Every structure is written in structure tokens, then in C-alpha cells.
Amino acid sequence: QLQASGGGLVQPGGSLRLSCAMVGRTFKTYHMGWFRQAPGKERELVAAWSGGGGSPFYGDYVKGRFSISKDSAENSVSLQMNNLKPEDTAVYYCVADPLWHTMVVRQSGMEYWGNGTQVTVSS
């Protein structure tokens, strides 16, 4: 089970932080990430954190602005979103899967999905 928090309304250029905690599973055996979906658009992978210690993945549209990392708390990762743009407006979903390929290449069929959290970037 994944528990997501954070999100909200922010002005362009502002920052937000999303957090996702895994409950009831061994965190180290899972890769975790964030997808987003805006109205009328396809779902897209924003960022992924490797449970195996590999380099994180970022979508081209967020490189240099977003950062995913493991929290000091057990079983939790965060997505720091800086310099937000109106086009970042979407519902963000935390996901987890034991296979990197499933999450980053296939980008479908992930084992766990968290509750979506709305991010709105608007002046």
C-alpha cells in the first residue's frame, strides 16, 4: 500500500514537495516513482527512484527542475518540484514495482498505485 501526500496550488516558478510512503512491504525490494496525468492528456512518468541504488530516472520535461530522493524516514521517497510551470498541472500518482523495466520502460502494470494528489500551477 502506498500513501501519498503533498500537492496543492502554487504560482508559476514556485515549489512543492510530494511524499510517498510504502506500508506493509519491504521498501528495499521495490522501485518507486511518480506518474502524472493531466485532463485530456496521456499519463506520463515523471521520475523514478531505484530501490537497488541505481541512478534515478527523470522525464525530459522535468529534468533540472524535479528531484526524487529517499526520505530519512523508512519506506518513503519524496519528489521535490521546483520552478513549477502551468504545464506541470496534473494529478500525480505514486507507484511501486519490483521491476525497473516495468516502471521505466513499459510504464504500465505497476504492482502498487497510491492515491492521486492534485498539483495546480496557476497565477
Secondary structure, 3 states (H helix, E strand, C coil): CEEEECCEEECCCCCEEEEEEECCCCHHHCEEEEEEECCCCCCEEEEEECCCCCCCEECCCCCCCEEEEECCCCCEEEEEECCCCHHHCEEEEEEEECCHHHHHHHCCCCCEECCCEEEEECC
